[in-house]
Amino acid sequence: MQTEPERFERSETEWIVIRLDGRKQRIPYTRGDTILDAARRAGLKPPSQCEAGNCATCLAHLEGVAAMRVNNALGADEVEQGWVLTCQTIPLSREVTVDYERF
């Protein structure tokens, strides 16, 4: 059985496509980073506040496979619909698309 830390370490992600501020950008991914970390490393300024998985300021819609370390803001139905807290989300599939503008 895989523990959560092992699951995060097995990320195959190479690229993240981010929709933010009317732009779509493909950025490289560094293993271990959250989506929020990767966006910042690429010079983007996505919304964030608590960075603890509590406030949902960093909420975005995700296409692909990912896992959240902590989720104290979203219901199971929202997660099933593809919503994630980017401050806590580790992408797992080769490429994921994150949309901060889909509301």
Backbone hydrogen bonds in HBPLUS format (Angstrom, degrees):
<---DONOR---> <-ACCEPTOR-->    atom                        ^
c    i                          cat <-CA-CA->   ^        H-A-AA   ^      H-
h    n   atom  resd res      DA  || num        DHA   H-A  angle D-A-AA Bond
n    s   type  num  typ     dist DA aas  dist angle  dist       angle   num
A0007-ARG N   A0003-THR O   2.98 MM   4  6.27 152.7  2.05 153.3 162.0     1
A0007-ARG N   A0004-GLU O   3.01 MM   3  4.96 115.0  2.45  96.4 112.8     2
A0008-PHE N   A0004-GLU O   3.05 MM   4  6.39 156.4  2.11 158.8 164.0     3
A0009-GLU N   A0005-PRO O   3.08 MM   4  6.32 149.5  2.17 144.2 152.6     4
A0010-ARG N   A0006-GLU O   3.20 MM   4  6.40 126.8  2.50 141.2 153.4     5
A0010-ARG N   A0007-ARG O   3.21 MM   3  5.32 144.4  2.34  99.5 109.6     6
A0011-SER N   A0008-PHE O   3.39 MM   3  5.76 149.1  2.49 116.3 115.4     7
A0012-GLU N   A0092-LEU O   2.93 MM  80  5.52 169.8  1.94 135.9 137.2     8
A0014-GLU N   A0094-ARG O   2.80 MM  80  5.63 161.8  1.84 154.0 147.7     9
A0029-TYR N   A0014-GLU O   2.96 MM  15  5.15 145.8  2.08 131.8 128.0    10
A0016-ILE N   A0027-ILE O   2.86 MM  11  5.32 159.1  1.90 155.8 162.6    11
A0027-ILE N   A0016-ILE O   2.78 MM  11  5.32 171.0  1.79 157.7 157.4    12
A0017-VAL N   A0096-VAL O   2.81 MM  79  6.22 169.8  1.82 160.5 163.9    13
A0098-VAL N   A0017-VAL O   2.71 MM  81  6.09 164.8  1.73 169.7 174.8    14
A0018-ILE N   A0025-GLN O   2.73 MM   7  5.28 163.3  1.75 158.8 162.1    15
A0025-GLN N   A0018-ILE O   2.87 MM   7  5.28 162.7  1.90 147.0 151.1    16
A0019-ARG N   A0098-VAL O   2.83 MM  79  6.24 160.5  1.86 162.3 167.2    17
A0100-TYR N   A0019-ARG O   2.98 MM  81  5.95 163.2  2.01 159.1 160.2    18
A0020-LEU N   A0023-ARG O   2.91 MM   3  5.45 151.9  1.99 151.4 159.9    19
A0023-ARG N   A0020-LEU O   3.03 MM   3  5.45 159.1  2.08 115.0 121.7    20
A0033-ASP N   A0030-THR O   3.07 MM   3  5.91 165.1  2.09 149.4 152.8    21
A0038-ALA N   A0034-THR O   3.00 MM   4  6.29 163.4  2.03 152.1 156.0    22
A0035-ILE N   A0089-THR O   2.93 MM  54  5.89 138.0  2.11 155.4 168.3    23
A0039-ALA N   A0035-ILE O   2.97 MM   4  6.19 159.1  2.02 151.0 156.5    24
A0036-LEU N   A0086-THR O   3.09 MM  50  5.17 157.2  2.14 131.5 124.8    25
A0040-ARG N   A0036-LEU O   3.04 MM   4  6.26 163.0  2.07 151.6 156.0    26
A0041-ARG N   A0037-ASP O   2.87 MM   4  6.09 157.7  1.92 151.8 158.6    27
A0042-ALA N   A0038-ALA O   3.10 MM   4  6.32 137.5  2.29 139.8 150.2    28
A0042-ALA N   A0039-ALA O   3.16 MM   3  5.18 129.6  2.42  94.4 107.6    29
A0044-LEU N   A0039-ALA O   2.95 MM   5  5.28 155.1  2.01 155.3 147.4    30
A0043-GLY N   A0040-ARG O   2.86 MM   3  5.02 160.6  1.90 110.1 115.0    31
A0072-ASN N   A0053-GLY O   2.84 MM  19  5.62 155.4  1.90 155.7 160.4    32
A0059-LEU N   A0056-ALA O   3.23 MM   3  5.09 158.7  2.28 108.0 108.1    33
A0086-THR N   A0058-CYS O   3.44 MM  28  5.55 166.0  2.47 119.1 120.2    34
A0060-ALA N   A0084-VAL O   3.08 MM  24  5.63 151.0  2.17 153.4 160.5    35
A0084-VAL N   A0060-ALA O   2.89 MM  24  5.63 159.5  1.93 166.0 172.6    36
A0061-HIS N   A0099-ASP O   2.99 MM  38  5.05 169.0  2.00 137.6 136.7    37
A0099-ASP N   A0061-HIS O   2.79 MM  38  5.05 165.8  1.81 153.0 158.0    38
A0062-LEU N   A0082-GLY O   2.75 MM  20  5.27 163.8  1.77 149.8 155.2    39
A0063-GLU N   A0097-THR O   2.83 MM  34  5.05 156.5  1.88 148.9 155.7    40
A0097-THR N   A0063-GLU O   2.93 MM  34  5.05 162.3  1.96 146.6 152.6    41
A0092-LEU N   A0065-VAL O   2.73 MM  27  5.32 167.0  1.75 145.9 142.3    42
A0093-SER N   A0065-VAL O   3.17 MM  28  5.02 155.1  2.23 133.7 131.3    43
A0067-ALA N   A0090-ILE O   2.99 MM  23  5.45 154.8  2.05 144.5 151.8    44
A0090-ILE N   A0067-ALA O   2.84 MM  23  5.45 168.7  1.86 161.7 161.5    45
A0069-ARG N   A0088-GLN O   2.80 MM  19  5.25 162.2  1.83 145.5 148.5    46
A0078-GLU N   A0075-GLY O   3.08 MM   3  5.33 122.5  2.42 103.0 116.8    47
A0079-VAL N   A0075-GLY O   3.14 MM   4  6.49 159.1  2.18 155.3 161.1    48
A0080-GLU N   A0076-ALA O   2.94 MM   4  6.15 158.4  1.99 148.6 154.7    49
A0081-GLN N   A0077-ASP O   3.10 MM   4  6.30 137.3  2.29 136.2 146.9    50
A0081-GLN N   A0078-GLU O   3.17 MM   3  5.07 126.4  2.47  91.5 105.3    51
A0083-TRP N   A0078-GLU O   3.07 MM   5  5.59 162.1  2.11 152.2 146.9    52
A0082-GLY N   A0079-VAL O   2.96 MM   3  5.18 158.2  2.01 107.7 114.7    53
A0088-GLN N   A0085-LEU O   2.97 MM   3  5.65 160.9  2.00 122.0 128.1    54
